[in-house]
Each structure stands twice: as C-alpha cells, then as structure tokens.
Amino acid sequence: MTILVTGATGNVGRIVVERLAEAGERVRVITRRPEAAGFPAGVEVGYGDLADPATLAEPLTGVERLYLFPHPGTAREVVDQAKRAGVRRIVVLSSGAVTAGLDTDFHLPVERAVEDSGLEWTHVRAGEFMLNRLWLWGESIRAESVVRDPFPDQGGIPVHEQDIADVAVRALLHDGHAGAAYTLLGPEWITRREQVAAIAAAVGRDVRLERVGREEARELYRAMGGFAAANADFLLGFTDYAGREVEPDAAPRSDASDHPPMPTAEAVTGRPARTFAQWARDHAADLTA
C-alpha cells in the first residue's frame, strides 16, 4: 500500500511521514522543494504543488490513501484527480473552527470536496496549536527570557502537534474511522501565565511575563513576520476568523471550572493527550537555541 502525504514539510505533515515510515508503510511525499525535504530513508520524495493539480498526476499513481493538506482553491480538482488515480481513503487536516461554525471559507470547502467524492474520508479538526507559542514567543524567550503578551490570564485548550499527527496516522492505517470528524483539543485549560511557567520549567531558567497593550502587541507581532504577522489581527481580537473587523473587547478571564472536558486524541489513540508541559519539554531546544 502506498500512502501519499501532502503538506509533508509542515508541522503536522512531517510527523505523519515519520510515523508512517516507522510503521513500515510505503510513504510518498510531494513538496515544492524536494531537494531540501530531509525525510527519513525510504520515503519517496517528489515535486508537487496543490495549487497546480496537474503536478499531482505522477505522484498519485498507485496511491491508495491520501493525507490531504487544506488548499481550498483547488480542492475539488485535487480530490477528483485522486479518485481517478485509484485513491480509496482521504484523511483531511482540518480545523476545530469548522466544528464551531467559524470556518466556512477555508477548511470547510476542502472537507466538502472530499465528502462529495464518495471515497472513505476522515477529518482531523485541530484546535489551537501549542506550536503557536513558539512562533509568537520563541524569539523573545531566546533573546531576553521574556514573554510579552496582552492577555496573561486568558486561557485556552491548545493541542500538541504530535497528537494531531497520531490521529491522522491511525485514520490512514486502520479501519473504523470513515465518516468521522475528530475535533482535537488539549487535555487541560491553561492560561498564558501558566504556559510561560511551563516553558520556564522546561528550559531551566526564569522567563518573565510582561503585560503589554493590545496595540503594542500588534506591532510586535507584525515586526516578527511569518505566522505572527499574518495572524496578528485575529490573534489579538481586532478581526474575527474570517478577517472581518470587530470591536475589541477586554480579554475574558476564566479558569478550568468554566470549561468541561473537551475532545482529545485519547478517544482515537487510546493514549492520554499530551500536556502543554510535555510540549514545552519537547521544544526546549527550540526555545533556547
């Protein structure tokens, strides 16, 4: 059996590739930069671009199962091509925002394209990534041992990228997941103040939390570039999920008692979902390099 992984150089896709290779599966990946992919020995690496479905004809040859990274603009063409090539099962990397009814323009069209194909499908709807803390805080932690954030007592239920990958791999390799949409969150409600404390414990040094204003935070995020700059307005409450401007309100304070247990990877994998403290230990080197 050959499994094609798209979005293979992404934060979840790379782990999916590693897990499948460890399981002894025949894994094929596509990337726009095959020469820089750096995958384990035995993984087939080729050129492909979801934005250009014509580039997928050869990589899809002989493929039975597909891990699909979301690219809504060409989703139906890609899925149709996969079906013609003989793909029988597609696992979609999606978003918990679909479950919440907030995402109608990005992940939802990909889900619908796959559902309409008549193939076996599973949607992996990930909530907020713990990795966001690395993209937003990593630079200042490494340089100054400080986190600047406007909402230190605002919490969330972020999920470890390894849990997302584990669910995707199980859906790719095992029966019983067809037609399921798994919303994945972390195992605990945790405030940003508590997240900073967990990072400090993982890196073995004090990390100071400095509260800044929302406008100052927006300028800091924009100066970082990449993920932080692209998502600054949404992350800070200036726009909604669809990019529409909203009137910023004070960030709500809440604690774990306000939030009943939420769905985690454990329901699929049978293993407890990884905590933020575990994530911080896993990324301690990234936060100190």
N, C-alpha and C positions, 0 to 999 in steps of 0.2 A: 504494500500500500504506500502510495506517495502522497504526502501532505504538503501543500503549498502555503507558505506563510507570507502574507503581505504586511507592510509596515514592520518589517523584520528588524530594522535597526532602531525601532522605538523602544520606549522604556518597558513596555509590556511584551512587545513582539520578540525582542531579543531573549527574554526569559522563556517564552513559549518555544522558541527554537531550541534552546538549551535543554529544556525538559523533554521535548520530543526526541532529541538526539540521545539523551541519556536512557530513554525508554527503548532505544534500538530501532526507532522508526526511520523510514527514508524521508528525509526532510529536504525540501527545495525552497529557496527564498528568492524574492526579487527585490532589487534596490536600484536606485538611480546611480549609485556609485559602487559597483561590485568590487572594484579594486581595493576599496577601503572598508569592506564589510567586517572582516575579522571574526568569522564564525568558526565553531569547532570543526575539526577534521571530519570529513564525511558528509558535511552539509553541502548540497548543491547550490551554488550561488550564480544568479544570472541577472541580466538587466531587465527591468520592467518598471512601468510607471502607471499607477492607477488613473492618472489624469489623461493617459493615452492608451485606451483599451487595446489598440492594435498591437502594442508591445507585449501583450499577455498571451498571444496565441501559442507561441512556443513553450513558455513556462507552464501553461495549463495542460499541455499534452501528457496524458497518462495520470493526471491528478484525480484522486478520489475524494479528498477532503480539503477544505479551504478555510484558513483563518483570515478573515476579511477586516482590514483596517478601514475606517469610515472615510469615504470620499464621495459625498452626495452627488456631485455634479455628473459623475459617470457611473453611478452605482448600478443602474439598470443595464447598461451596456456590459459592464463587467460581469454581472450575475448571468446575463443571457449567454455571454461567451463561455463562462464556466459551465453552464448547463450543457451547452453544445459539446464541450470538451469531455463530458462524462463525469463531472463532479457530482457527488451524491449528497454531501453534507457540508454546510457552511456554518461556521461559528463567527459571529459578528462582535467586534469590540464596540460596545455602545456606551451609553451614559445613563446614570441614575436620573438625570434631568428628564429623560423620556418618561420614566415612571411617574415623576412628579408633574408631568404635563407642561414642563417649561421648555422643552426642546421639540420644536416642530419643523425646523428647517435644516438641521444638520444630521444628527444621528437617526432620527425617525424615518426620513426618506430611504436611508440605507436599509433599515430594518424592513420596511415595507417592500422594497425591491426584492429582498431575499425571501420574504414570506410569499410573495406573489409568484415566485419561481416554481413552487411545487416541490422543491428539494427539502431535505431534512435541514432544520435550522435551529440554532440556539443563540440567544442574545445575552451577552455578558455586559450588564449595565453597571459600570463602575461609578462609585461616588467620588467625592473629592480625594485626590491622590495625596498620600503623605509626602510624596516627592515634591509637591508644591512648596513645602517649607525649604527644601534645598534650593530651589530656583529663586525664592524670594529672600531667604535669609542667609544662604550659604556664603555669599561674598563678604558680608559684614561680620559674620561669625569668624571666618578665616582671617580677615584683616584686623578686626578690632575686638573680637569676642563680645559683640553686642548685637542685639536684635532690635530693630526699630519698627514698631507696629502701632497702629491707632486703636486697636481693639484687644488689649491684653486679656480681658476677661470674657471675650466671645469664644464660644466653643464650636466643636464640630465632631463628626464621626468619620475621620479620614481612613482610607483603606490602603494597605500595603500593596505595592505593585506585584509582589510575588503571589499574593492571594488571588489577584485578578488573573494572572497567568495560570495558576494552578487550576482554576475553574475552567478556563478556556481549554486547557490541555485535556482535562477529564471529559469535557463535552466532545472534543475531537476524537478521543480514543475509545470512549465507552458508549454503549447504547443507554437509552433511558433518559436522554436529555432533549430529544427532539421536541420542538414546540415550546420550550421553556425560555422564559426571560428572567434571568437571575440578576436581581439588584444586589450589589455588593457594597457594604459599608464596613467600617472597622468595628472592633468588639467593645469600644468604650467611647463615651462622650468625654472629650478632653479639651480644656481651654488652651489658648495660645500660651498663657503663662506656664501652664503645666507642660506644654510641648517644649518650651525653652528649657525648663528644668530637666526634662528627659534628655535633651540634647547635651546639656552641660554634664550630666552624669555619664553619658556615652563617650564624650570627648575628654573627660577627666580634667576639666578646668571650669572656672566660673564663666558664665555667659550672662551678661547684663541685659535686662529688658528695659528699653527706653520707649516710653509712650510718646508718639508724635501725632500731630494733627492729620486729618484725612488729606488735606491739600498737600502737606509736606510729604506724606507717604506716596501720593500720586506722583510727585516729582521724582522721588527716589526710585520708584518702580520704573518710570519712563527712562530714567538715566541708565538703568540696568540693561535695557534692551531685551531681546528674546521673549521668553514666556511672560516675564514680569511686565514689560512694556506693553505687550499685545493685550494683556488682560487687566491692566491697572484699573480701568474704569469699572469693570464688572466686579472685580475682587473687592473694591473699596465702596461699592454701592452707589456709584454715580449712574450706572446703567443696569438694566435687567439682563437676563440671559440672552435675549435677542438683540441686545445692543441699543435698546431704546432708553433715552434719558429718563431718570426718575429723580424725585426729590430725596436727597439723602436724609436718612433718619439716624438718630443715635443708635449705635450697635446694641442689640438687646443683650442683657446678661441672663444667663441661665445656668443650671447645673444638671448633673446626671439625673436627678429626680424628675426633671421635666421631660425626660426622653426615655420611653420604654425601649426594651431590646429591639434592635433592628436586624435585618437580614445580613448575614455574613457568609464568607466562603465555607464555613464549617458545615452548613446544610448540604453542600455539594461534595466537599472533600472528606468530611468526617474528621477533620483536624481543626483545633481551635484557631480562629483567625489571629493573625499576628498583631501585636500591640504597637503603639507608637514608640514605646521604649525599645522594642525589638528593632523597629525600623531605624531608630537613631543609632543603635549599635551596628546595624548592617551598613550604615552610611557614615560611620565615624571618620573614616579616612577621607571621604569627600568633603567633610566639614572642617577638616584640619589641614588639608593639602595646600 
